[in-house]
Structures are given as C-alpha cells and as structure tokens.
Amino acid sequence: MSVLITGGAGYIGSHTVLYFLDKGEDVVVLDSLEKGHKQALLDGVTFYQGSIHDEALLSDIFQKHTIEAVVHFAASSLVGESVEKPLDYYENNVIGSHTLVKQMVKHEVKHIVFSSTAATYGEPKNIPIKETDPTIPTNPYGETKLAMEKMFRWCDAAYGLKSVCLRYFNAAGADPDGRIGEDHTPESHLIPIVLQVALGQREQVQIFGEDYDTKDGSCIRDYIHVMDLAEAHYLALEKLRRDNTTSIYNLGNGKGFTVKEVIETCREVTGHEIPAVVSERRAGDPATLIASAEQANQELGWQPRYPELKTIVEHAWKWHVANPTGYDKEIAVNKR
Ligand code: UDP
C-alpha cells in the first residue's frame, strides 16, 4: 500500500515526504514542479511530474499503485497573488482538488490529509484561535482552502471519504539534518527573507507596518517548525487508519512573535547585523495570529518537537548557509 503525496516536491510537502519515508511508508509523489524542486525528493520516492488537473495521469497512478490515502499539498498559496488572480486560485485549488477527489472516489481511495491554513479564519475574533472559531477569509487563498475543506465534508456524507484538514499557522525552519529546506521564487516569507539579508543577498528587510496593536507595533505570528508539521500529517494519517473519522486541526506552537522579534532572533543565530526598515503595512495582514493547537495535541497526540523560535531559525539557517542559491545550483549533498 502506498500514500500519494501531491505537491510533494514543495516546501512542506517535501519535508512530509521525508518524514513518511523515515517512518517506512511507501510514498508516491505527484508534483508539477512549477514551484516544487525535484532535488527536494530524496531516494526512495516514486515520482510523477504532472498536474492534479490531469485526470488521465491520476487515473493511471491510482491503477498502477495501491493508493491507501492521499496527502494533498498541491495548491497555489500566496495571499497577495490570490487577491490579484482569484480565478487562478479557484482553478488551481478548488477545481484541481475536485479533479483529484473525483478520481479518489472513482478508485475508492477513502482517506485524505489536507494542507489547509490559518487564512481560513480571516481576522480572528479570539486569540488563540480555536477550530470552532468563525471562518471568514479575507482573501481568495483562504477562501479556496475553506471551499476545499467544505467539499471534503460533503464527500464524507455522500461517499464516505474521510478527511483530516490541517490548518497551519506560519511554517518555518528546515530538516534538522540539513537534507532539504525552503526555497521559493520569488521569496515572500519573513524568515527566509531575513536570512537572505544575513547572506548578503538583500540589503535589508522591510518590516511591513509598526502601527499594529501589538507590543512593538509589528505583526505577531505563530511560527511552527516544518518537521513538526510533517509529523502532524503522519499522525493525521494514523488517526484516519485508526478511527476513520473526518476532522480539522490547527497546527501552531500557541506562542506568537512579532516581526521585530523574529529579526532579532535571526541576528542572534546568524551573528549578522541584518539591517531592517519599516515600510507600509501589507494588504490583508491581520495584526495577530496565534493557534490553539490543543485539539491536535489531544486527538492526534501531536506535540511540537522544535517549539523554540531560535531552533526553527537555526535549522533554516543551516540549510541556507549550505545552499545559498537554493536548490538550483545543487551545492548541497542531497541524500538521505
Ligand atoms: N513580513 C514582513 N516583511 C517581509 C515579509 C513578511 O514584515 O519581508 C511580515 C508579514 O507582514 C507578516 C509576517 O512577517 O506579518 C509573516 O509573513 P509571511 O509572509 O512569512 O507569512 P504569512 O503570515 O503571510 O503567512
């Protein structure tokens, strides 16, 4: 029996593949490589380059392999871009997932672990955010992820498809052993941007707004180690195997850091000065996002192994130093 991981060559996807391989799972990856990196796929993975829109390819994969469950990452995931191109997000995320799930139903694959997001909540009413809090997304990215979560629920009622939707807060860090890491083009996430400044690849980091209602005026986020996210996917699959029930969980550390605190931690870890300037707020950014991950803790038995921001940054830095130009130059010895 195999697990199909869509988007398995992307940042969180590839770390999850690594975790699943280390657990002895048989993994099949489907990734279009539009954003993902083939070099992020280590030995032992069966890889198909292609899209979740490709019904024939999906059908072929489901016929060739005995797929027990799907872990579904393949999606567009940039908030700003989603506001500019909502139709692309509906197409890539909602229509793509529809095609995938249609094939799952056809081939009687009954379990899916889904990569969802804190963006499903929009501007939070309560901090920390609980799974039962209102979901009113403020951008098409969050809206399309929420639409997919709802689609899975209806597919449970109709076809018995059981899902675990994992709402991540801010994924960060890299494989502690330095085998794989984070490489987006263009990069938009705070920690890799700050580390690029430390590497001399950018002159400075911009702090998007210092007039928020927070302790130092910059936004607060809950940073969660990518390998802790990876482990949560594995525990979610184990729960599906055990209980065969549909559920939704937040994944975060339950602790928030301001943008300024993140930059300061990066200075400490890297020993670089890291110049920072304050600029305008970024559209659509809530002031504070912190997860209550109590439910994942109780029901999945999930406990982050790397909760300290310093550790998260150290692991990210280790990969950035070894791979200053990311995956494309293949400086890293990228083997398990
Ligand atoms: N941020 C920033 N400068 C940057 C990139 C991000 O100040 O160059 C801020 C951003 O406004 C947010 C936080 O850092 O408050 C985390 O942003 P990121 O894009 O990493 O993740 P998001 O919270 O959007 O998922």
Boltz pocket constraint, residues with backbone or C-beta under 6 A from the ligand:
constraints:
  - pocket:
      binder: B
      contacts: [[A, 79], [A, 169], [A, 170], [A, 188], [A, 189], [A, 190], [A, 191], [A, 193], [A, 205], [A, 206], [A, 207], [A, 208], [A, 209], [A, 219], [A, 220], [A, 221], [A, 259], [A, 282], [A, 285], [A, 286]]
      max_distance: 6.0
